[in-house]
Amino acid sequence: MYANRVRFLLYNIRYGAGIARNFHFPVPYHGYLRRTTHRLQHIAEFIKSLQPDIVGLVEADAGSFRMRRGNQVEIIAKTLGHFHAYQSKYGVYSRAARLPLMNKQVNALLTGETIQAQRFHYFQSGVKRLIIELELRNLTLFLVHLSLRYHTRHEQLRALARLARQRSKPCIVAGDFNIFRGPAELEPLLTIAGLQCPASSGMLTFPSWKPRRQLDFILHSPEVRVKSYFAPAVMFSDHLPVVCDFEVRRG
């Protein structure tokens, strides 16, 4: 017996910075310094139109000058009527977590269901170290943004596998995995944690204007039955969002 269908939306929103052609003009990464309030409104409206039950946000802004101190997570959560949990994606003692602008760069999970518990774990290596764990009544969620470096990412995947293996409920493990060498990189996570990948045939998500790589994944435990899995063709970010409709086996 399965419970009612649930919709999970995963989206790396690039802090609402957009994909303008002059993103790297007059200097590289200059686009990250521009105001993002107007783009965030479009992103929030798009997310609401999909009517997700759970949202995983990667690269959100928790109140920097780009947003005129507005918190993107809180704005989207309010738009949806969701509860939320967010944290800096850098380590607690990381220099990045103390720098202006970077100290407002977070990942987040939003849900319309009451949150039973939330935990923030950290990888031992890498710049982006955060693992958000959110426990709902019948489901445990993990959200990550992994390293760009292969060997660091490999260590992070194994650490994530050990953490997800300890679950006591059906689970979803989602995020921007940055697996530039292909889905085979996920094998330690899938094998050790007993997870499954609904997009094994390959669903490209990056860059959004001409997808060539599959970086964003929603993985699941065997108790989760996926009903649909797709990537809407929108270009609010350099990543495409990923939508997964699923049911959770009861008992």
Buried (B, 14 or more C-beta within 10 A) or exposed (E): EEBEEBBBBBBBBBBBBBBEEEBEEEEEEBBBEBEBBEBBEEBBEBBBEBEBBBBBBBBBBBBBEBBEEBBBBBBBBEBBEBBBBBBBBBBEEBEBBEEEBBBBBBBBBBBBBEBEEBEBBBBEBBBBBBBBBBBBEBBBBBBBBBBEBEEBBBBBBBBBBEBBEEBEBBBBBBBBBBBBEEBEBBEBBBEBBBBEBBBEEEBBBBBBEEBEBBBBBBBBBEBBBBEEBEBBEEEBBBBBBBBBBBBBBEE
